[in-house]
């Protein structure tokens, strides 16, 4: 007597594949939302920390970091005049305030564009920008256009 081996039929396998495809189509968009939320949270944290370190710099130096040396003045030791040094010493006793300038999590750019006019409150925005800093007011923002917005429609460059 011939005995058939137990196995799945092609129809059963196709049904399982279709069910897995439906589940994947439900889960994948939710995962992309989590990624977006994570980037927005990271962006807010970076802005908060850098703004706080700008204030610490201002308190220790009685002036804001300069536009030309902004990244170095926050990541390297400085003296009371804001000059930077590669090594810490008794003269260069302030800072570093952050280990490195973090990239903008939306564009992955760490480029810092600077302004010096007191009337420039928000960045004009760059499509693929990093950060925007105003050396006169100490304002620090994301350097993106208004078209780049969070899930509630708030432009990132207004955070």
C-alpha positions, -999 to 999 in steps of 0.1 A, spaced: 0 0 0 12 34 -10 11 60 18 11 97 11 35 119 30 21 147 51 29 181 35 15 215 30 -3 222 -3 5 251 -25 -28 268 -16 -20 266 21 14 281 16 0 309 -5 -26 317 22 1 320 48 22 343 26 -8 365 19 -15 368 56 21 377 64 20 403 36 -11 419 51 5 419 86 36 435 72 16 462 54 1 471 88 33 471 108 57 488 84 40 523 84 38 522 122 76 515 123 83 545 101 62 567 124 84 555 153 115 565 133 100 600 127 91 605 163 125 593 174 142 619 151 120 647 163 127 638 199 165 636 192 162 670 175 145 686 205 171 671 229 200 683 208 186 718 206 179 719 243 214 708 252 232 731 228 212 761 239 219 753 275 257 750 267 255 784 249 242 799 282 269 782 302 295 796 278 279 831 281 280 829 319 317 819 319 329 843 292 304 871 296 298 870 259 283 846 233 304 822 212 315 838 179 300 827 146 334 819 131 345 797 160 312 784 173 318 747 169 354 749 183 344 771 212 318 745 223 339 714 217 374 726 227 389 742 258 388 780 257 403 809 276 385 839 291 387 857 257 371 827 238 403 816 221 405 778 216 432 753 224 436 716 216 446 710 252 433 721 286 456 742 307 454 768 334 448 795 308 424 774 287 403 763 316 367 767 302 349 739 283 347 718 264 310 721 267 300 692 243 321 663 230 312 670 193 286 690 174 258 666 168 243 663 133 208 675 126 189 642 129 165 653 101 192 658 74 222 643 91 242 675 86 263 692 112 271 723 92 266 755 112 254 785 93 258 817 112 241 851 113 250 883 131 220 906 127 199 911 158 168 913 137 173 878 123 151 858 147 147 826 127 168 810 100 159 817 64 162 779 60 182 756 39 167 725 22 194 702 35 208 723 63 223 715 96 222 742 123 217 780 124 233 802 150 230 840 156 261 853 173 244 886 183 213 871 200 226 836 209 196 820 191 203 784 179 179 766 155 176 739 129 186 753 95 157 740 75 129 756 54 94 759 67 84 730 44 102 706 68 76 701 96 67 676 123 36 655 124 15 683 138 26 707 110 51 727 132 82 737 112 114 723 127 131 756 123 107 771 149 115 746 176 
